[in-house]
Amino acid sequence: FDLYDAQIEFREDPKFPEAQVYRGRDEVLRNFREFAASFESYRFDIEDLLDAGGDKVVAVLREQGRGKASGVTVDRRSGCVTTFRDGKVLSF
């Protein structure tokens, strides 16, 4: 998390129920921990990185996991636009 700007902002996909925006390292980290705790296993791999110009990069991801309570498996491709400032992640 040292690579995150102190004012980092993480915006969940607005298609998710109750999607939120998390601001600051502590809030982003808390969200990631809560998300990970809901899975028996979860991982994502970066399949591709694309220069989006300026300070932005698009990551194409493969997400895989199994829900802890439901046992439902997740296997999907997703994407993320990341903005950098002074070599640190500012938003994604």
Backbone torsions as a table, in degrees:
resi	resn	phi	psi	omega
1	PHE	NA	-3.2	174.9
2	ASP	-66.9	-19.5	179.6
3	LEU	-83.7	-1.6	178.5
4	TYR	-93.3	132.6	172.8
5	ASP	-59.6	146.8	-179.7
6	ALA	-58.1	-26.7	-178.9
7	GLN	-104.0	31.0	-178.6
8	ILE	-56.3	148.5	178.2
9	GLU	-134.6	127.5	177.4
10	PHE	-116.5	120.0	179.5
11	ARG	-106.4	118.5	176.3
12	GLU	-69.8	155.0	176.6
13	ASP	-55.4	122.9	-177.8
14	PRO	-62.6	-13.1	176.4
15	LYS	-77.2	-16.6	179.2
16	PHE	-72.3	142.3	174.3
17	PRO	-60.8	136.3	177.6
18	GLU	58.8	33.8	178.6
19	ALA	-57.0	142.2	-177.3
20	GLN	-134.0	171.5	172.2
21	VAL	-115.6	129.6	-179.5
22	TYR	-111.0	134.8	-175.8
23	ARG	-125.8	136.5	179.1
24	GLY	88.2	152.5	-176.5
25	ARG	-57.9	-45.0	-176.1
26	ASP	-63.0	-43.7	-178.7
27	GLU	-68.1	-40.5	179.1
28	VAL	-65.5	-44.6	179.4
29	LEU	-62.8	-43.6	178.3
30	ARG	-59.7	-43.1	178.0
31	ASN	-61.2	-45.5	-179.7
32	PHE	-62.6	-40.8	179.0
33	ARG	-64.3	-43.5	179.0
34	GLU	-64.7	-40.8	178.1
35	PHE	-61.5	-50.6	-178.3
36	ALA	-62.3	-34.3	-179.1
37	ALA	-66.4	-19.9	-179.5
38	SER	-83.8	-1.1	-179.2
39	PHE	-116.8	142.5	171.0
40	GLU	-69.8	-40.4	174.9
41	SER	-148.3	147.7	178.8
42	TYR	-158.4	139.8	174.4
43	ARG	-154.1	155.6	170.1
44	PHE	-135.3	145.0	177.6
45	ASP	-121.3	141.4	176.0
46	ILE	-83.7	116.4	179.5
47	GLU	-87.7	-31.2	-177.7
48	ASP	-160.1	150.5	173.7
49	LEU	-124.6	132.8	-177.6
50	LEU	-125.5	132.8	176.0
51	ASP	-71.1	118.3	180.0
52	ALA	-98.7	9.4	178.2
53	GLY	90.4	146.2	178.2
54	GLY	61.1	-121.6	-175.5
55	ASP	-104.8	21.3	-174.6
56	LYS	-118.1	144.3	176.1
57	VAL	-133.5	139.3	174.1
58	VAL	-103.0	128.0	175.9
59	ALA	-108.6	131.1	173.0
60	VAL	-98.0	122.2	-172.7
61	LEU	-115.4	154.2	168.9
62	ARG	-118.1	118.0	-179.6
63	GLU	-107.0	134.9	178.4
64	GLN	-139.7	137.8	178.7
65	GLY	-170.4	175.9	176.4
66	ARG	-136.3	124.8	-179.9
67	GLY	-61.9	137.2	-178.8
68	LYS	-67.0	-49.3	-176.6
69	ALA	-80.8	-39.9	-173.1
70	SER	-90.7	-27.6	-174.0
71	GLY	76.5	1.0	-179.3
72	VAL	-69.6	136.9	178.1
73	THR	-91.4	148.2	177.7
74	VAL	-121.4	131.1	174.6
75	ASP	-148.6	101.9	-175.7
76	ARG	-146.5	158.3	171.3
77	ARG	-98.0	142.3	177.2
78	SER	-144.7	176.5	179.3
79	GLY	-137.9	160.0	-177.9
80	CYS	-148.6	129.9	173.6
81	VAL	-98.0	122.8	-178.8
82	THR	-114.4	133.9	177.5
83	THR	-110.3	135.7	-179.2
84	PHE	-111.7	151.4	172.6
85	ARG	-140.8	123.5	179.5
86	ASP	52.8	39.4	175.9
87	GLY	80.0	5.8	179.3
88	LYS	-120.6	154.4	179.5
89	VAL	-72.0	122.0	178.9
90	LEU	-97.2	-39.2	179.5
91	SER	-156.2	155.5	173.2
92	PHE	-161.4	NA	NA
